[in-house]
Amino acid sequence: MPGTTTHDSLRSPPPAELVLRLWPRPSSCGQARHAVRTFCFAHSLQELADDAELLTSELVTNAIEHAGTLITVVAVCEHGELIVNVRDDGAAAAPIVGLAMPDAESGRGLHLVEGIAGRWGTAFHGEGKSVWFRLP
């Protein structure tokens, strides 16, 4: 454009992004954990890797158990923050932070997300939903 000057040094770099499509099977949890952990280390977010891995695992497990559809995991690194979004195409029921019985083997995942994430939430789309968290 005539008369317009841009300086690459003034632009912020684009956010780094990881996108995974996973089948609703238990092995997908391990794939998502590994990919998010590797993503954190690749983008100098080592201090967030353990929490990101745990919370990703919890959200992917919920998507497998409650939606049973293909799952999309998107991780974005921008300005030292990590945002992970887990999307399914199952019923658009809101996840509930429930009370697990002391001897129950499940039911604590969203408590972990709520306690560890800086922010988290749910967005609805078509027939499904996305559950996301932000660290720190």
Buried (B, 14 or more C-beta within 10 A) or exposed (E): EEEEEEEEEEEEEEEBEBEBEBEBEEEBBEBBBEBBBBBBEEBEBEEBBEBBBBBBBBBBBBBBEBBBBBBBBBBBBBEEBBBBBBBBBBEBEEBEBEEEEEEEEEEBBBBBBEEBBEEBEEEEEEEBBBBBBBBE
